[in-house]
Amino acid sequence: MGLFATLLAFPVTLPVKGVLMLANKLADIAEREENAPEAIKRALVALETRFEAGEIDEETFEREEMVLLQRLNPPRPPLEDTDAERGAG
């Protein structure tokens, strides 16, 4: 009965799975573009323009700038020492 139910549901489940796959792919692309260095640099320029125009205060500017700079240069985890690096063998 499982095969029969699967075949009956196929016209519904296939398009749904396709839409979900497409949505996931689009989300991945949007995230990559959002975190692209060029996009972050444009956001920094826009932020500075807003600050110079008086649209945001200095505290807001510094807070948002820090977030953008962290996205541009994310902190890297420290390298772990291995026995080979320490000279142990």
Order of alpha helices (4+ residues) and beta strands (2+ residues): alpha-alpha-alpha-alpha
